Amino acid sequence: MWEYTDKVFDHFVNPRNVGEIENPDGVGEVGSLACGDALKLMFKLDEKGRLADVKFKTFGCASAIASSSALTEIIKGMTIEEAEKVTNKEIADYLGGLPEQKMHCSVMGREALEAAIENYRTHGKVVKKIEGNVLCTCFGVTDKEIERVILDNNLTTVEEVTNYCKAGGGCGGCKGQIEKIIERLKPEVSKSQKKEIKRPSKLTNIQKIQLIQQTITEQIRPSLRTHGGDIELIDVVGDKAIVAFRGMCAHCKTAEFTMKEVVEARLKEFVSESITVEEDNDSVSPDHKHQDF
């Protein structure tokens, strides 16, 4: 069962702006029923060039419906130039977040918007050419699309790429090529991550907890998951973060090294120089405490 925010549930149960517009100025259709998700987005401009009306029809899951509904609410009243700057991350943030495995729904919304704007600008006469080469034949995803979701969302693993655009989620034959793209883009992703998380000079307790959690999610967890491990924030007491290793990390002989050189080092870099990290031994079973296998 996916964990949805209240806002996702609200937009799923009570979707806004469902339907069609008569004589729309722009129409965008993406996805396919064969792949499990499809979205048709259309808009009508007012005399000032703003999106006066936006409607959608979608076939998909709760996240697809909620993402489409949220997108229409976000862009209504915007100019074309403002709307085309909306990212899939903004759609997910508007909903209070989406399950990682459902982030591709927010990407589908952004793609439908881009298609609708292209349709408007070309008066429907020019079909937008596919950029790049199709890398994932199961879902028809190109290498350029994969590059974009990696850079837009600072992705570092094949699993994350699959969550955001489905590439690699079929036969898996393209996973090796996806890994190569991730490796090639690592320097750019790393720079972007450092810009995105800026260490504040002063933090309230709530801000500190939120920043620690964000750093774990974006800077630490992806690396651990590549080796079958994971980490959970248990508590924050003053400048001490109490964490628990999960998966393969729970019984890894290098756990103490990981604790200091990876977890604590990242938290010192992005949260506070004075922060320390401690493992919550109560949450780890005796059979899984730093055993050598």
GIQUI-V508637 format. One record per residue. RES is the residue in one small letter. PHI is phi in degrees with one decimal (NA if undefined). NEAR is the number of other C-alpha atoms within 12 Angstrom. Layout:
# GIQUI-V508637
RES,PHI,NEAR ; RES,PHI,NEAR
This chain:
# GIQUI-V508637
m,NA,6 ; w,-74.8,15 ; e,-96.8,17 ; y,-105.3,25 ; t,-73.1,21 ; d,-60.4,17 ; k,-71.6,27 ; v,-62.6,36 ; f,-60.8,26 ; d,-63.8,21 ; h,-72.1,30 ; f,-77.0,27 ; v,-74.5,18 ; n,-125.8,18 ; p,-63.5,28 ; r,-91.1,26 ; n,60.0,31 ; v,-84.2,30 ; g,134.6,22 ; e,-129.8,22 ; i,-108.6,22 ; e,-74.4,14 ; n,53.0,13 ; p,-68.6,28 ; d,-81.4,31 ; g,-145.9,35 ; v,-135.4,35 ; g,-132.0,36 ; e,-126.7,31 ; v,-135.3,36 ; g,78.6,31 ; s,-159.0,18 ; l,-64.1,16 ; a,-64.5,13 ; c,-88.2,22 ; g,101.5,20 ; d,-138.5,33 ; a,-149.1,29 ; l,-142.1,41 ; k,-119.8,40 ; l,-119.9,45 ; m,-140.9,43 ; f,-143.3,44 ; k,-129.2,32 ; l,-93.1,25 ; d,-91.8,18 ; e,-66.5,10 ; k,-95.6,12 ; g,81.9,20 ; r,-103.6,21 ; l,-73.0,33 ; a,-77.7,25 ; d,-141.8,32 ; v,-137.3,40 ; k,-136.8,39 ; f,-147.7,39 ; k,-134.8,32 ; t,-140.1,37 ; f,-120.0,28 ; g,171.3,28 ; c,-85.2,28 ; a,-58.5,32 ; s,-67.3,43 ; a,-66.8,43 ; i,-66.1,41 ; a,-63.8,46 ; s,-64.1,56 ; s,-65.6,52 ; s,-61.6,42 ; a,-62.6,43 ; l,-58.7,49 ; t,-62.4,40 ; e,-70.7,30 ; i,-66.5,34 ; i,-88.9,38 ; k,-61.3,29 ; g,95.1,24 ; m,-82.9,26 ; t,-81.5,24 ; i,-58.6,30 ; e,-64.5,18 ; e,-71.8,19 ; a,-64.8,32 ; e,-72.2,24 ; k,-90.3,21 ; v,-67.6,32 ; t,-104.8,31 ; n,-64.7,40 ; k,-64.9,32 ; e,-65.5,27 ; i,-65.1,39 ; a,-64.7,38 ; d,-63.7,22 ; y,-59.2,28 ; l,-88.7,34 ; g,79.0,23 ; g,105.0,29 ; l,-128.0,35 ; p,-56.3,26 ; e,-53.3,27 ; q,-71.5,26 ; k,-114.8,34 ; m,-65.2,38 ; h,-62.9,44 ; c,-67.2,46 ; s,-69.8,46 ; v,-66.6,44 ; m,-60.8,46 ; g,-62.3,50 ; r,-62.6,45 ; e,-66.5,38 ; a,-65.8,41 ; l,-63.2,45 ; e,-61.7,34 ; a,-65.9,33 ; a,-67.1,38 ; i,-66.9,37 ; e,-62.3,27 ; n,-62.4,26 ; y,-65.6,29 ; r,-69.7,20 ; t,-102.2,16 ; h,56.7,17 ; g,74.4,18 ; k,-89.3,11 ; v,-114.7,14 ; v,-89.6,18 ; k,-63.7,21 ; k,-73.2,10 ; i,-69.9,14 ; e,-89.0,16 ; g,83.3,16 ; n,-111.0,17 ; v,-64.7,20 ; l,-99.6,30 ; c,-100.9,30 ; t,-73.2,21 ; c,-64.2,24 ; f,-119.7,30 ; g,65.5,28 ; v,-99.1,35 ; t,-89.3,28 ; d,-63.4,30 ; k,-68.2,22 ; e,-65.3,33 ; i,-65.8,45 ; e,-58.8,36 ; r,-66.2,29 ; v,-66.3,40 ; i,-64.9,40 ; l,-73.6,30 ; d,-68.5,27 ; n,-120.1,33 ; n,53.6,33 ; l,-84.7,40 ; t,-130.7,42 ; t,-135.0,37 ; v,-63.0,34 ; e,-57.9,31 ; e,-65.5,37 ; v,-59.9,41 ; t,-61.0,36 ; n,-63.1,30 ; y,-91.6,41 ; c,-143.6,46 ; k,75.4,40 ; a,-57.1,40 ; g,90.5,32 ; g,-90.6,27 ; g,-100.0,20 ; c,-73.2,14 ; g,84.0,21 ; g,-66.9,18 ; c,-97.0,29 ; k,-60.7,28 ; g,-62.8,18 ; q,-70.0,24 ; i,-63.7,38 ; e,-59.5,29 ; k,-65.4,19 ; i,-65.4,31 ; i,-59.5,30 ; e,-63.8,20 ; r,-67.3,17 ; l,-92.7,25 ; k,-53.0,21 ; p,-58.1,18 ; e,-68.9,23 ; v,-64.1,28 ; s,-61.9,23 ; k,-62.8,16 ; s,-64.6,22 ; q,-63.6,29 ; k,-67.8,20 ; k,-71.4,13 ; e,-70.4,19 ; i,-105.5,27 ; k,-109.3,22 ; r,-75.0,24 ; p,-70.3,16 ; s,-75.0,13 ; k,-131.3,14 ; l,-133.3,18 ; t,-78.1,14 ; n,-59.7,18 ; i,-65.5,15 ; q,-62.4,18 ; k,-63.2,29 ; i,-61.9,27 ; q,-63.7,22 ; l,-71.3,32 ; i,-62.5,43 ; q,-62.8,30 ; q,-64.2,26 ; t,-65.0,34 ; i,-61.8,37 ; t,-65.1,29 ; e,-97.7,32 ; q,-110.2,37 ; i,-111.2,33 ; r,-57.9,34 ; p,-55.7,28 ; s,-66.1,26 ; l,-66.1,30 ; r,-68.7,25 ; t,-65.9,19 ; h,-111.6,17 ; g,80.5,20 ; g,-108.3,23 ; d,-161.5,29 ; i,-144.3,38 ; e,-131.0,31 ; l,-81.4,32 ; i,-92.9,25 ; d,-164.6,24 ; v,-130.4,26 ; v,-122.2,18 ; g,62.5,18 ; d,-99.4,24 ; k,-111.2,27 ; a,-99.3,36 ; i,-102.4,30 ; v,-128.0,35 ; a,-134.9,36 ; f,-80.1,40 ; r,-127.4,30 ; g,62.7,22 ; m,-64.4,25 ; c,-67.1,34 ; a,-68.8,36 ; h,-131.8,25 ; c,-92.4,26 ; k,-70.9,17 ; t,-101.6,20 ; a,-59.0,31 ; e,-65.3,23 ; f,-64.2,16 ; t,-59.2,30 ; m,-59.3,32 ; k,-86.0,21 ; e,-83.7,18 ; v,-114.8,26 ; v,-65.4,42 ; e,-65.5,33 ; a,-62.4,25 ; r,-67.8,34 ; l,-67.7,40 ; k,-65.6,29 ; e,-71.2,27 ; f,-105.1,32 ; v,-115.0,37 ; s,-161.4,30 ; e,-64.3,19 ; s,-88.6,17 ; i,-75.6,26 ; t,-125.3,28 ; v,-124.4,36 ; e,-134.5,27 ; e,-84.3,32 ; d,-85.1,24 ; n,-66.1,19 ; d,-68.0,15 ; s,-92.5,21 ; v,-111.7,23 ; s,-66.5,16 ; p,-55.1,12 ; d,-74.5,14 ; h,-116.8,23 ; k,-96.7,27 ; h,49.5,26 ; q,-86.9,18 ; d,-98.2,14 ; f,-117.0,12
